[in-house]
Protein backbone atom coordinates (compact mmCIF):
# COMPACT_ATOMS: atom_id res chain seq x y z
CA UNK A 1 0.00 0.00 0.00
CA UNK A 2 1.43 3.26 -1.06
CA UNK A 3 0.75 6.63 0.36
CA UNK A 4 1.14 9.78 -1.68
CA UNK A 5 2.60 12.59 0.26
CA UNK A 6 2.17 15.97 -1.29
CA UNK A 7 4.56 18.59 -0.11
CA UNK A 8 2.89 21.85 0.65
CA UNK A 9 4.85 24.93 -0.08
CA UNK A 10 4.36 27.68 2.48
CA UNK A 11 2.15 30.49 1.36
CA UNK A 12 4.00 33.69 0.64
CA UNK A 13 3.94 36.17 3.46
CA UNK A 14 1.56 39.04 2.91
CA UNK A 15 3.24 42.29 2.01
CA UNK A 16 4.47 44.17 5.02
CA UNK A 17 4.45 41.09 7.36
CA UNK A 18 8.22 40.91 7.64
CA UNK A 19 10.54 40.88 10.66
CA UNK A 20 9.90 44.56 11.20
CA UNK A 21 6.19 43.79 11.44
CA UNK A 22 6.93 41.08 14.01
CA UNK A 23 8.95 43.46 16.15
CA UNK A 24 6.13 45.96 15.82
CA UNK A 25 3.73 43.27 17.02
CA UNK A 26 5.92 42.64 20.07
CA UNK A 27 5.95 46.35 20.83
CA UNK A 28 2.18 46.39 20.49
CA UNK A 29 1.91 43.50 22.97
CA UNK A 30 4.16 45.32 25.43
CA UNK A 31 2.11 48.51 25.17
CA UNK A 32 -1.11 46.54 25.60
CA UNK A 33 0.31 44.83 28.67
CA UNK A 34 1.29 48.17 30.17
CA UNK A 35 -2.11 49.67 29.43
CA UNK A 36 -3.90 46.73 31.03
CA UNK A 37 -1.67 46.87 34.13
CA UNK A 38 -1.13 50.61 34.32
CA UNK A 39 -1.95 50.83 38.02
CA UNK A 40 0.58 48.09 38.78
CA UNK A 41 3.45 49.24 36.58
CA UNK A 42 2.86 52.99 36.21
CA UNK A 43 4.69 54.09 39.36
CA UNK A 44 7.43 51.51 38.84
CA UNK A 45 8.14 53.02 35.43
CA UNK A 46 7.95 56.49 36.96
CA UNK A 47 10.50 55.47 39.62
CA UNK A 48 12.87 54.21 36.91
CA UNK A 49 12.53 57.44 34.95
CA UNK A 50 13.13 59.56 38.06
CA UNK A 51 16.28 57.58 38.87
CA UNK A 52 17.58 57.98 35.31
CA UNK A 53 16.82 61.72 35.20
CA UNK A 54 18.46 62.52 38.52
CA UNK A 55 21.44 60.31 37.66
CA UNK A 56 21.98 62.43 34.56
CA UNK A 57 21.34 65.76 36.30
CA UNK A 58 23.69 64.93 39.19
CA UNK A 59 26.44 63.57 36.96
CA UNK A 60 26.01 60.05 38.32
CA UNK A 61 26.20 61.05 42.00
CA UNK A 62 22.74 59.62 42.70
CA UNK A 63 23.92 56.07 41.99
CA UNK A 64 27.21 56.23 43.85
CA UNK A 65 27.42 53.28 46.27
CA UNK A 66 27.63 55.54 49.32
CA UNK A 67 24.63 57.58 48.23
CA UNK A 68 22.53 54.47 47.54
CA UNK A 69 23.35 53.22 51.04
CA UNK A 70 22.42 56.61 52.54
CA UNK A 71 19.20 56.57 50.53
CA UNK A 72 18.20 53.33 52.25
CA UNK A 73 19.15 54.56 55.72
CA UNK A 74 17.44 57.93 55.35
CA UNK A 75 14.12 56.56 54.10
CA UNK A 76 13.80 53.27 55.95
CA UNK A 77 11.45 54.64 58.62
CA UNK A 78 9.08 56.09 56.01
CA UNK A 79 9.02 52.77 54.15
CA UNK A 80 8.17 50.94 57.38
CA UNK A 81 5.35 53.38 58.08
CA UNK A 82 4.15 53.16 54.47
CA UNK A 83 3.63 49.40 54.76
CA UNK A 84 1.31 49.83 57.73
CA UNK A 85 -0.38 52.88 56.23
CA UNK A 86 -1.12 50.99 53.04
CA UNK A 87 -3.06 48.38 55.04
CA UNK A 88 -4.97 51.13 56.86
CA UNK A 89 -5.91 52.86 53.58
CA UNK A 90 -6.87 49.59 51.89
CA UNK A 91 -9.25 48.99 54.81
CA UNK A 92 -10.84 52.38 54.09
CA UNK A 93 -9.33 54.37 56.97
CA UNK A 94 -6.52 56.85 57.66
CA UNK A 95 -4.01 57.25 60.51
CA UNK A 96 -2.69 60.70 61.37
CA UNK A 97 -1.02 59.69 64.63
CA UNK A 98 1.92 57.65 63.32
CA UNK A 99 4.40 60.53 63.23
CA UNK A 100 3.74 61.49 66.85
CA UNK A 101 3.69 57.84 67.93
CA UNK A 102 7.06 57.40 66.22
CA UNK A 103 8.48 60.28 68.25
CA UNK A 104 6.90 58.98 71.47
CA UNK A 105 8.34 55.47 71.17
CA UNK A 106 11.77 56.93 70.41
CA UNK A 107 11.49 59.08 73.54
CA UNK A 108 10.32 56.10 75.57
CA UNK A 109 13.32 54.07 74.38
CA UNK A 110 15.67 56.92 75.35
CA UNK A 111 14.19 57.22 78.83
CA UNK A 112 14.47 53.46 79.37
CA UNK A 113 18.03 53.00 78.08
CA UNK A 114 19.70 56.32 78.91
CA UNK A 115 18.06 57.35 82.18
CA UNK A 116 17.16 53.96 83.68
CA UNK A 117 19.87 51.73 82.20
CA UNK A 118 17.47 49.14 80.73
CA UNK A 119 19.19 46.81 78.27
CA UNK A 120 18.37 47.63 74.67
CA UNK A 121 16.70 44.28 73.75
CA UNK A 122 14.24 44.69 76.64
CA UNK A 123 13.68 48.34 75.72
CA UNK A 124 13.00 47.32 72.11
CA UNK A 125 10.35 44.80 73.16
CA UNK A 126 8.73 47.27 75.57
CA UNK A 127 8.59 49.96 72.87
CA UNK A 128 6.91 47.57 70.44
CA UNK A 129 4.40 46.70 73.16
CA UNK A 130 3.72 50.40 73.75
CA UNK A 131 3.09 50.83 70.04
CA UNK A 132 0.77 47.81 70.04
CA UNK A 133 -1.21 49.18 73.00
CA UNK A 134 -1.49 52.63 71.39
CA UNK A 135 -2.67 51.09 68.12
CA UNK A 136 -5.08 48.79 69.93
CA UNK A 137 -6.69 51.65 71.87
CA UNK A 138 -7.20 53.65 68.70
CA UNK A 139 -8.40 50.56 66.82
CA UNK A 140 -10.95 49.79 69.55
CA UNK A 141 -12.42 53.29 69.43
CA UNK A 142 -12.62 53.18 65.63
CA UNK A 143 -13.90 49.61 65.22
CA UNK A 144 -16.14 49.11 68.26
CA UNK A 145 -17.15 52.63 69.29
CA UNK A 146 -17.69 53.82 65.73
CA UNK A 147 -15.63 57.01 66.02
CA UNK A 148 -14.19 58.03 62.61
CA UNK A 149 -10.52 57.15 62.18
CA UNK A 150 -9.70 60.72 61.16
CA UNK A 151 -10.91 62.06 64.54
CA UNK A 152 -9.39 59.30 66.66
CA UNK A 153 -5.95 59.47 65.06
CA UNK A 154 -5.98 63.27 65.00
CA UNK A 155 -6.51 63.18 68.76
CA UNK A 156 -3.75 60.56 68.99
CA UNK A 157 -1.40 62.80 67.05
CA UNK A 158 -1.87 65.58 69.63
CA UNK A 159 -1.72 63.24 72.63
CA UNK A 160 1.47 61.42 71.61
CA UNK A 161 3.18 64.65 70.62
CA UNK A 162 2.39 66.09 74.04
CA UNK A 163 3.58 62.94 75.83
CA UNK A 164 6.84 63.11 73.88
CA UNK A 165 7.41 66.66 75.16
CA UNK A 166 6.61 65.52 78.70
CA UNK A 167 8.94 62.51 78.60
CA UNK A 168 11.88 64.47 77.17
CA UNK A 169 11.08 67.75 78.98
CA UNK A 170 11.76 69.63 75.78
CA UNK A 171 15.33 68.33 75.47
CA UNK A 172 17.19 65.88 73.24
CA UNK A 173 18.14 62.68 75.06
CA UNK A 174 20.93 60.28 74.06
CA UNK A 175 23.17 58.50 73.16
CA UNK A 176 21.74 55.01 72.74
CA UNK A 177 23.54 51.71 73.42
CA UNK A 178 25.67 50.39 70.56
CA UNK A 179 23.34 47.46 69.89
CA UNK A 180 20.38 49.76 69.32
CA UNK A 181 22.44 52.16 67.22
CA UNK A 182 23.24 49.35 64.77
CA UNK A 183 19.52 48.99 64.11
CA UNK A 184 19.53 52.37 62.38
CA UNK A 185 23.15 52.75 61.24
CA UNK A 186 24.65 49.26 61.20
CA UNK A 187 25.65 47.02 58.30
CA UNK A 188 25.93 43.27 57.90
CA UNK A 189 29.30 41.90 59.06
CA UNK A 190 32.12 41.03 56.67
CA UNK A 191 32.50 37.32 55.97
CA UNK A 192 34.52 35.11 53.63
CA UNK A 193 37.57 35.90 51.47
CA UNK A 194 38.58 39.35 50.31
CA UNK A 195 36.82 39.94 46.97
CA UNK A 196 36.61 43.76 47.06
CA UNK A 197 32.88 43.27 47.58
CA UNK A 198 30.74 42.50 50.61
CA UNK A 199 30.31 38.73 50.24
CA UNK A 200 27.24 38.33 52.44
CA UNK A 201 25.43 41.07 50.52
CA UNK A 202 26.25 39.33 47.23
CA UNK A 203 24.83 36.05 48.55
CA UNK A 204 21.67 37.76 49.78
CA UNK A 205 21.23 39.51 46.43
CA UNK A 206 21.59 36.20 44.58
CA UNK A 207 19.10 34.55 46.92
CA UNK A 208 16.66 37.42 46.38
CA UNK A 209 16.92 37.07 42.60
CA UNK A 210 16.21 33.33 42.78
CA UNK A 211 13.32 33.84 45.20
CA UNK A 212 11.75 36.60 43.12
CA UNK A 213 12.02 34.76 39.81
CA UNK A 214 10.59 31.54 41.26
CA UNK A 215 7.73 33.44 42.88
CA UNK A 216 6.87 35.21 39.63
CA UNK A 217 6.86 31.89 37.74
CA UNK A 218 4.72 30.25 40.43
CA UNK A 219 2.22 33.14 40.43
CA UNK A 220 1.99 33.00 36.63
CA UNK A 221 1.30 29.25 36.68
CA UNK A 222 -1.33 29.70 39.38
CA UNK A 223 -3.07 32.37 37.34
CA UNK A 224 -3.04 30.12 34.29
CA UNK A 225 -4.57 27.26 36.31
CA UNK A 226 -7.53 29.50 37.17
CA UNK A 227 -7.80 30.73 33.54
CA UNK A 228 -6.85 34.28 34.54
CA UNK A 229 -5.23 36.74 32.17
CA UNK A 230 -1.44 36.64 32.24
CA UNK A 231 1.24 38.58 30.45
CA UNK A 232 2.37 37.17 27.08
CA UNK A 233 5.47 34.99 27.31
CA UNK A 234 7.81 37.54 25.71
CA UNK A 235 6.67 40.33 28.02
CA UNK A 236 6.87 38.06 31.06
CA UNK A 237 10.45 37.15 30.15
CA UNK A 238 11.25 40.84 29.71
CA UNK A 239 9.77 41.51 33.14
CA UNK A 240 11.97 38.82 34.73
CA UNK A 241 15.06 40.26 33.05
CA UNK A 242 14.22 43.77 34.28
CA UNK A 243 13.63 42.58 37.86
CA UNK A 244 16.86 40.58 37.86
CA UNK A 245 18.85 43.51 36.47
CA UNK A 246 17.43 45.95 39.04
CA UNK A 247 18.18 43.66 41.99
CA UNK A 248 21.66 42.92 40.63
CA UNK A 249 22.52 46.61 40.20
CA UNK A 250 21.39 47.52 43.74
CA UNK A 251 23.21 44.48 45.16
CA UNK A 252 26.49 45.39 43.46
CA UNK A 253 26.23 49.02 44.56
CA UNK A 254 25.64 48.07 48.20
CA UNK A 255 28.29 45.33 48.11
CA UNK A 256 30.90 47.76 46.79
CA UNK A 257 30.41 50.05 49.83
CA UNK A 258 29.81 48.64 53.32
CA UNK A 259 27.26 46.00 52.41
CA UNK A 260 23.57 45.82 53.10
CA UNK A 261 22.33 47.96 56.01
CA UNK A 262 20.68 46.00 58.82
CA UNK A 263 17.53 48.06 58.45
CA UNK A 264 17.31 46.91 54.82
CA UNK A 265 17.13 43.31 56.04
CA UNK A 266 14.35 44.34 58.43
CA UNK A 267 12.53 46.00 55.55
CA UNK A 268 12.98 42.93 53.36
CA UNK A 269 11.45 40.68 56.00
CA UNK A 270 8.51 43.07 56.39
CA UNK A 271 7.89 43.30 52.63
CA UNK A 272 7.98 39.51 52.16
CA UNK A 273 5.86 38.84 55.24
CA UNK A 274 3.21 41.48 54.67
CA UNK A 275 3.18 40.79 50.94
CA UNK A 276 2.37 37.14 51.64
CA UNK A 277 -0.36 38.06 54.13
CA UNK A 278 -2.05 40.48 51.73
CA UNK A 279 -1.83 38.08 48.76
CA UNK A 280 -2.50 34.70 50.32
CA UNK A 281 -3.78 34.92 53.90
CA UNK A 282 -7.46 35.14 54.83
CA UNK A 283 -6.78 38.21 56.95
CA UNK A 284 -5.32 40.06 53.97
CA UNK A 285 -8.31 39.21 51.80
CA UNK A 286 -10.63 40.46 54.52
CA UNK A 287 -8.79 43.80 54.58
CA UNK A 288 -9.40 44.18 50.85
CA UNK A 289 -13.02 43.09 51.33
CA UNK A 290 -13.97 45.65 53.98
CA UNK A 291 -12.21 48.42 52.08
CA UNK A 292 -13.70 47.50 48.73
CA UNK A 293 -17.31 46.86 49.75
CA UNK A 294 -18.10 46.86 53.47
CA UNK A 295 -21.79 45.83 53.24
CA UNK A 296 -20.94 42.90 50.97
CA UNK A 297 -18.07 41.88 53.26
CA UNK A 298 -20.42 41.83 56.26
CA UNK A 299 -22.94 39.69 54.37
CA UNK A 300 -20.08 37.31 53.50
CA UNK A 301 -19.30 36.80 57.17
CA UNK A 302 -16.22 39.01 57.43
CA UNK A 303 -15.76 40.29 60.98
CA UNK A 304 -15.08 43.87 59.93
CA UNK A 305 -14.67 45.25 63.45
CA UNK A 306 -12.07 42.65 64.36
CA UNK A 307 -10.17 43.23 61.11
CA UNK A 308 -10.17 47.02 61.63
CA UNK A 309 -8.98 46.59 65.21
CA UNK A 310 -5.99 44.47 64.17
CA UNK A 311 -5.14 46.77 61.25
CA UNK A 312 -4.65 49.68 63.66
CA UNK A 313 -2.87 47.51 66.22
CA UNK A 314 -0.46 46.51 63.47
CA UNK A 315 0.00 50.17 62.50
CA UNK A 316 0.95 50.97 66.09
CA UNK A 317 3.61 48.24 66.14
CA UNK A 318 5.13 49.42 62.86
CA UNK A 319 5.09 53.04 64.07
CA UNK A 320 7.00 51.95 67.17
CA UNK A 321 9.50 50.07 65.01
CA UNK A 322 9.96 53.14 62.82
CA UNK A 323 10.47 55.26 65.95
CA UNK A 324 13.24 52.95 67.13
CA UNK A 325 14.91 53.06 63.71
CA UNK A 326 14.82 56.88 63.59
CA UNK A 327 16.09 57.27 67.13
CA UNK A 328 18.86 54.72 66.53
CA UNK A 329 19.96 56.44 63.32
CA UNK A 330 20.09 59.87 65.00
CA UNK A 331 21.50 58.31 68.19
CA UNK A 332 19.12 60.49 70.21
CA UNK A 333 15.44 61.08 70.87
CA UNK A 334 14.14 64.54 70.02
CA UNK A 335 10.84 66.28 70.85
CA UNK A 336 10.63 67.35 67.19
CA UNK A 337 11.17 63.87 65.75
CA UNK A 338 8.48 62.42 63.54
CA UNK A 339 7.16 65.71 62.19
CA UNK A 340 5.18 65.14 58.98
CA UNK A 341 6.04 61.43 58.97
CA UNK A 342 2.34 60.62 58.72
CA UNK A 343 2.04 62.79 55.62
CA UNK A 344 5.05 61.12 54.01
CA UNK A 345 3.60 57.67 54.72
CA UNK A 346 0.17 58.63 53.37
CA UNK A 347 1.74 60.18 50.26
CA UNK A 348 3.86 57.05 49.71
CA UNK A 349 0.74 54.88 49.83
CA UNK A 350 -1.21 56.97 47.35
CA UNK A 351 1.73 57.38 45.00
CA UNK A 352 2.18 53.60 45.22
CA UNK A 353 -1.34 52.90 43.98
CA UNK A 354 -3.69 53.11 46.98
CA UNK A 355 -7.18 54.49 46.41
CA UNK A 356 -9.08 56.98 48.55
CA UNK A 357 -12.12 54.71 48.41
CA UNK A 358 -10.17 51.76 49.86
CA UNK A 359 -9.89 48.18 48.68
CA UNK A 360 -6.92 48.83 46.35
CA UNK A 361 -3.18 48.75 46.93
CA UNK A 362 -0.18 46.48 47.50
CA UNK A 363 2.70 46.34 49.95
CA UNK A 364 5.18 46.58 47.08
CA UNK A 365 3.30 49.62 45.82
CA UNK A 366 3.81 51.34 49.19
CA UNK A 367 7.55 50.66 48.94
CA UNK A 368 7.68 52.01 45.39
CA UNK A 369 5.79 55.14 46.45
CA UNK A 370 8.18 55.68 49.35
CA UNK A 371 11.16 55.22 47.06
CA UNK A 372 9.74 57.77 44.61
CA UNK A 373 9.60 60.36 47.39
CA UNK A 374 12.99 59.27 48.74
CA UNK A 375 14.71 59.56 45.37
CA UNK A 376 13.06 62.95 44.80
CA UNK A 377 14.32 64.18 48.19
CA UNK A 378 17.80 62.80 47.70
CA UNK A 379 18.14 63.99 44.11
CA UNK A 380 16.93 67.49 44.93
CA UNK A 381 19.34 67.68 47.86
CA UNK A 382 22.20 66.72 45.56
CA UNK A 383 21.11 69.48 43.19
CA UNK A 384 20.91 71.95 46.12
CA UNK A 385 17.20 72.57 45.58
CA UNK A 386 15.72 74.52 48.48
CA UNK A 387 13.33 72.86 50.92
CA UNK A 388 10.57 75.24 49.80
CA UNK A 389 10.68 73.98 46.22
CA UNK A 390 11.10 70.41 47.43
CA UNK A 391 7.74 70.65 49.18
CA UNK A 392 6.13 72.06 46.05
CA UNK A 393 7.52 69.28 43.85
CA UNK A 394 6.50 66.51 46.26
CA UNK A 395 3.01 67.99 46.50
CA UNK A 396 2.73 68.02 42.73
CA UNK A 397 3.92 64.41 42.59
CA UNK A 398 1.18 63.39 45.03
CA UNK A 399 -1.43 65.32 43.06
CA UNK A 400 -0.36 63.69 39.80
CA UNK A 401 -0.46 60.21 41.38
CA UNK A 402 -3.98 60.65 42.78
CA UNK A 403 -5.16 62.28 39.55
CA UNK A 404 -3.78 59.32 37.63
CA UNK A 405 -5.68 56.97 39.94
CA UNK A 406 -8.95 58.83 39.33
CA UNK A 407 -8.37 58.84 35.57
CA UNK A 408 -7.51 55.15 35.55
CA UNK A 409 -10.66 54.25 37.48
CA UNK A 410 -12.87 56.29 35.15
CA UNK A 411 -11.25 54.67 32.13
CA UNK A 412 -11.76 51.20 33.62
CA UNK A 413 -15.38 52.03 34.41
CA UNK A 414 -16.08 53.20 30.90
Long-range contacts (C-beta under 8 A, 24 or more apart in sequence): 26-234, 29-232, 29-234, 29-235, 30-234, 30-235, 30-238, 33-231, 33-232, 33-235, 36-229, 37-231, 38-408, 39-353, 39-360, 39-405, 39-408, 40-353, 40-362, 40-365, 42-353, 42-404, 42-408, 43-351, 43-352, 43-353, 43-365, 43-368, 43-369, 43-372, 43-401, 44-368, 46-372, 47-368, 47-371, 47-372, 47-375, 50-372, 50-375, 50-376, 50-379, 51-375, 53-379, 54-375, 54-378, 54-379, 54-382, 54-383, 57-379, 57-383, 58-379, 58-382, 58-383, 61-382, 62-375, 62-378, 62-379, 62-382, 63-253, 65-253, 65-254, 65-256, 65-257, 66-257, 67-378, 67-382, 68-250, 68-253, 68-254, 68-257, 69-253, 69-254, 69-257, 69-258, 69-261, 70-378, 71-374, 71-375, 71-378, 72-254, 72-261, 72-263, 72-264, 73-184, 73-185, 73-261, 73-263, 73-329, 74-374, 74-377, 74-378, 75-370, 75-371, 75-373, 75-374, 75-377, 76-184, 76-261, 76-263, 76-264, 76-266, 76-267, 76-325, 76-329, 77-102, 77-322, 77-323, 77-325, 77-326, 77-329, 77-341, 78-322, 78-341, 78-344, 78-345, 78-348, 78-370, 78-373, 78-374, 79-267, 79-348, 79-366, 79-367, 79-370, 79-371, 79-374, 80-266, 80-267, 80-270, 80-318, 80-321, 80-322, 80-325, 81-318, 81-319, 81-322, 81-341, 81-342, 81-344, 81-345, 81-348, 82-344, 82-345, 82-348, 82-349, 82-352, 82-366, 82-367, 82-369, 82-370, 83-270, 83-271, 83-274, 83-318, 83-363, 83-366, 83-367, 84-314, 84-315, 84-317, 84-318, 84-319, 84-345, 85-315, 85-342, 85-345, 85-346, 85-348, 85-349, 85-366, 86-349, 86-352, 86-354, 86-361, 86-362, 86-363, 86-365, 86-366, 87-274, 87-278, 87-287, 87-311, 87-314, 87-315, 88-149, 88-311, 88-312, 88-315, 89-291, 89-346, 89-349, 89-350, 89-354, 89-355, 89-356, 89-358, 89-361, 90-278, 90-287, 90-288, 90-291, 90-354, 90-358, 90-359, 90-360, 90-361, 91-287, 91-290, 91-291, 91-307, 91-308, 91-311, 91-358, 92-290, 92-291, 92-294, 92-357, 92-358, 92-359, 93-142, 93-149, 93-308, 93-311, 93-312, 93-358, 94-149, 94-150, 94-153, 94-346, 95-138, 95-149, 95-153, 95-312, 95-315, 95-342, 96-150, 96-153, 96-154, 96-156, 96-157, 96-342, 97-134, 97-138, 97-153, 97-154, 97-155, 97-156, 97-157, 97-159, 97-160, 97-319, 97-342, 98-153, 98-315, 98-319, 98-322, 98-338, 98-341, 98-342, 98-345, 99-157, 99-338, 99-339, 99-340, 99-341, 99-342, 99-343, 100-156, 100-157, 100-158, 100-159, 100-160, 100-161, 100-164, 100-338, 100-342, 101-131, 101-134, 101-135, 101-156, 101-160, 101-316, 101-319, 101-320, 101-323, 101-338, 102-319, 102-320, 102-322, 102-323, 102-326, 102-337, 102-338, 102-341, 103-160, 103-161, 103-164, 103-323, 103-333, 103-334, 103-335, 103-336, 103-337, 103-338, 103-339, 104-130, 104-134, 104-160, 104-161, 104-163, 104-164, 104-167, 104-323, 105-130, 105-131, 105-319, 105-320, 105-323, 105-324, 105-327, 106-323, 106-324, 106-326, 106-327, 106-333, 106-334, 106-337, 106-338, 107-163, 107-164, 107-167, 107-168, 107-173, 107-327, 107-333, 107-335, 107-337, 108-167, 109-176, 109-180, 109-323, 109-324, 109-327, 109-333, 110-168, 110-173, 110-174, 110-176, 110-327, 110-332, 110-333, 111-167, 111-168, 111-173, 111-333, 113-176, 113-177, 113-180, 114-173, 114-174, 114-175, 114-176, 115-173, 119-177, 120-176, 120-177, 120-179, 120-180, 121-179, 123-180, 124-180, 124-183, 124-324, 127-320, 127-323, 127-324, 128-317, 128-320, 128-321, 130-320, 131-316, 131-317, 131-318, 131-319, 131-320, 131-321, 131-323, 132-313, 132-316, 132-317, 132-320, 133-316, 134-160, 134-316, 134-319, 134-320, 135-312, 135-313, 135-314, 135-315, 135-316, 135-317, 135-319, 136-309, 136-312, 136-313, 136-316, 138-312, 138-316, 139-308, 139-309, 139-310, 139-311, 139-312, 139-313, 139-316, 140-309, 142-308, 142-309, 142-312, 143-304, 143-305, 143-306, 143-308, 143-309, 143-312, 144-305, 144-309, 149-312, 157-342, 164-335, 164-337, 164-338, 165-335, 168-333, 168-334, 168-335, 170-335, 171-335, 172-332, 172-333, 172-334, 172-335, 173-332, 173-333, 174-330, 174-331, 174-332, 174-333, 175-331, 175-332, 176-327, 176-328, 176-331, 176-332, 180-324, 180-327, 180-328, 181-328, 181-331, 182-262, 182-328, 183-262, 183-263, 183-266, 183-324, 183-325, 183-328, 184-263, 184-324, 184-325, 184-326, 184-327, 184-328, 184-329, 184-330, 184-331, 185-261, 185-328, 185-329, 185-331, 186-261, 186-262, 187-258, 187-259, 187-260, 187-261, 187-262, 188-259, 188-260, 188-261, 188-262, 188-265, 190-259, 196-256, 197-252, 197-255, 197-256, 198-254, 198-255, 198-256, 198-257, 198-258, 198-259, 198-260, 199-255, 200-259, 200-260, 201-251, 201-254, 201-255, 201-259, 201-260, 202-251, 202-255, 204-251, 204-260, 204-265, 205-247, 205-248, 205-250, 205-251, 205-252, 205-254, 205-255, 206-251, 208-247, 208-251, 208-268, 209-243, 209-244, 209-247, 209-248, 212-243, 212-244, 212-247, 213-240, 213-243, 213-244, 216-240, 216-243, 263-325, 266-321, 266-325, 267-367, 270-318, 271-363, 271-364, 271-367, 274-363, 275-362, 275-363, 275-364, 278-362, 278-363, 283-307, 283-310, 287-311, 288-359, 289-359, 290-358, 291-357, 291-358, 291-359, 291-360, 292-358, 292-359, 292-360, 293-359, 344-370, 344-373, 345-370, 347-373, 347-394, 347-397, 347-398, 348-372, 348-373, 350-398, 350-401, 350-402, 350-405, 351-397, 351-398, 351-401, 353-405, 355-405, 355-409, 356-402, 356-405, 369-401, 372-397, 373-397
